Amino acid sequence: MHQLTAAAQSAPRVIAGRLPSIDSLRGLVMLLMLADHAREYFFLSAPVSDPMDLAAATPGLVAARLAAHLCAPVFIALAGVSAWLYGAARPRLATARFLLERGLFLLVLEVTLVGFAWSFSFTPTMIYLQVIWAIGWSMIALAALVWLPRAALIAVAAMLVLGHNLLDPLVLARDHPLHPLWAVLHQRDLIALGGGVTARTSYPVLPWIGVIALGYAIGPWFTRAPAQRQRLLAAAGALLLLGFALLRAGDGYGEPVPWHMEATALRTLLSFLNVTKYPPSLDFLLLTLGIGALLLALFEARAQRWLAVLGGAPMFFYLLHLYALHLVALAAGGRELPTIGHVWLLAAAMAPPLWWATRWFAGVKRRHASRWLRFF
């Protein structure tokens, strides 16, 4: 009897409901995103045009931008984990259909409500295909990848994450017939849509497909006991950061921007951490996913319920904070804040009302079984 009880306790189990650790990490990156987007509106042009320009930007500005680097990779990896948890007790066809529907929904959302939130224009001449676009295509790709055996899916994910920098030398001219496709997949560029409208592929999607597939691949970890998955996440995070440190120190494959010894130890560290996001280099993904795994292990030990509120309705928070920031910027009449510290204070002041609104909407989601509400 004792052996049967022990076996039952150690057997994998399907997680029912939301995991506070995952929602806590989502909530944290949402707040980092709020601060970064506040910088876009209130601190972008005053001191320096590029927050990662180490020759001109202050260390505080560079550090703030580095913190925001966590947002996209962590959110997309967690989307993969959530997809596995969604499909753990469902037929594979239901999971693929959910991913396809949600991916298509996000693509439409990017070019409608998200795009309008940034421009407040019904006839924009520039359409930015950003993180929601990348998540949408990643989900659509994952809808196909879920049919692979787990080992094959892991191999595809590893190939995309580890090997996509081999494609960096492949640059297509804008008059090449395959340029639009390649710009969407890997070459950050402009695509002429006609009628004076241009699209900017801010987030080339190929490496992000690898990230969401990696998240899906580690989904079975979350059927284990919390202490077990905490150890797995901590070990994975440490290995990813070790891989980053070794690759970056060698200044070879995995990052197109070399690092340099600077006048101070702090600036040398910032140079070492200055990795490419568009598209995300291997070093960028090793660094951010490593930190993300360690943070998730931390939240497994001690979830933060107040952060989990934001992670429970992330798309609602995303849309709401974009519109709120734009309206505040309009009310400010184009005035900018004097320091990056003031930007963080603004984000801190905006966070509570956004939190309460998201908490209300999360309650609406729980009380209604609408298949579209779950996309938010």
URLIN-V723925 format. One record per residue. RES is the residue in one letter. NEAR is the number of other ideal C-beta (glycine too) atoms within 8 Angstrom. Layout:
# URLIN-V723925
RES | NEAR
RES | NEAR
This chain:
# URLIN-V723925
M | 4
H | 5
Q | 6
L | 7
T | 8
A | 8
A | 8
A | 7
Q | 7
S | 6
A | 6
P | 6
R | 5
V | 7
I | 9
A | 3
G | 4
R | 7
L | 9
P | 11
S | 11
I | 14
D | 16
S | 15
L | 16
R | 16
G | 15
L | 11
V | 12
M | 15
L | 12
L | 12
M | 12
L | 14
A | 14
D | 13
H | 11
A | 14
R | 15
E | 9
Y | 11
F | 14
F | 14
L | 9
S | 4
A | 7
P | 7
V | 8
S | 5
D | 7
P | 10
M | 8
D | 9
L | 11
A | 4
A | 7
A | 13
T | 7
P | 9
G | 9
L | 14
V | 14
A | 9
A | 15
R | 12
L | 10
A | 10
A | 11
H | 13
L | 11
C | 13
A | 12
P | 15
V | 15
F | 13
I | 15
A | 14
L | 12
A | 13
G | 18
V | 14
S | 10
A | 18
W | 15
L | 11
Y | 9
G | 12
A | 10
A | 4
R | 8
P | 5
R | 9
L | 6
A | 9
T | 14
A | 12
R | 9
F | 11
L | 14
L | 11
E | 9
R | 11
G | 16
L | 10
F | 11
L | 14
L | 12
V | 8
L | 12
E | 13
V | 10
T | 8
L | 7
V | 14
G | 12
F | 10
A | 11
W | 9
S | 8
F | 7
S | 6
F | 4
T | 4
P | 9
T | 6
M | 9
I | 11
Y | 9
L | 13
Q | 10
V | 10
I | 11
W | 15
A | 15
I | 15
G | 16
W | 14
S | 16
M | 16
I | 13
A | 12
L | 16
A | 13
A | 8
L | 12
V | 14
W | 6
L | 8
P | 5
R | 7
A | 6
A | 8
L | 14
I | 11
A | 8
V | 12
A | 14
A | 10
M | 9
L | 13
V | 13
L | 7
G | 8
H | 13
N | 11
L | 5
L | 9
D | 6
P | 4
L | 8
V | 5
L | 10
A | 6
R | 9
D | 4
H | 8
P | 3
L | 7
H | 14
P | 7
L | 7
W | 12
A | 14
V | 11
L | 9
H | 10
Q | 12
R | 8
D | 9
L | 9
I | 13
A | 7
L | 8
G | 5
G | 4
G | 5
V | 11
T | 11
A | 11
R | 11
T | 13
S | 10
Y | 13
P | 14
V | 13
L | 12
P | 14
W | 15
I | 14
G | 15
V | 18
I | 18
A | 17
L | 15
G | 17
Y | 16
A | 12
I | 13
G | 13
P | 8
W | 10
F | 12
T | 9
R | 10
A | 7
P | 9
A | 6
Q | 9
R | 12
Q | 11
R | 9
L | 11
L | 14
A | 11
A | 8
A | 11
G | 16
A | 10
L | 9
L | 13
L | 13
L | 8
G | 10
F | 12
A | 8
L | 8
L | 14
R | 13
A | 6
G | 6
D | 7
G | 5
Y | 6
G | 10
E | 15
P | 6
V | 7
P | 5
W | 9
H | 6
M | 4
E | 9
A | 3
T | 6
A | 5
L | 7
R | 11
T | 12
L | 8
L | 14
S | 12
F | 8
L | 8
N | 11
V | 12
T | 11
K | 9
Y | 8
P | 12
P | 13
S | 13
L | 13
D | 13
F | 14
L | 13
L | 14
L | 14
T | 13
L | 15
G | 16
I | 11
G | 14
A | 13
L | 13
L | 11
L | 13
A | 13
L | 8
F | 14
E | 11
A | 7
R | 5
A | 11
Q | 11
R | 8
W | 7
L | 15
A | 15
V | 14
L | 16
G | 13
G | 11
A | 12
P | 12
M | 9
F | 12
F | 12
Y | 12
L | 11
L | 11
H | 14
L | 12
Y | 9
A | 11
L | 14
H | 12
L | 8
V | 11
A | 10
L | 8
A | 6
A | 8
G | 5
G | 5
R | 6
E | 9
L | 10
P | 5
T | 7
I | 11
G | 7
H | 11
V | 15
W | 10
L | 8
L | 12
A | 12
A | 7
A | 7
M | 14
A | 10
P | 7
P | 8
L | 14
W | 11
W | 8
A | 10
T | 15
R | 9
W | 8
F | 11
A | 12
G | 8
V | 9
K | 12
R | 6
R | 5
H | 7
A | 3
S | 6
R | 6
W | 7
L | 9
R | 7
F | 10
F | 10
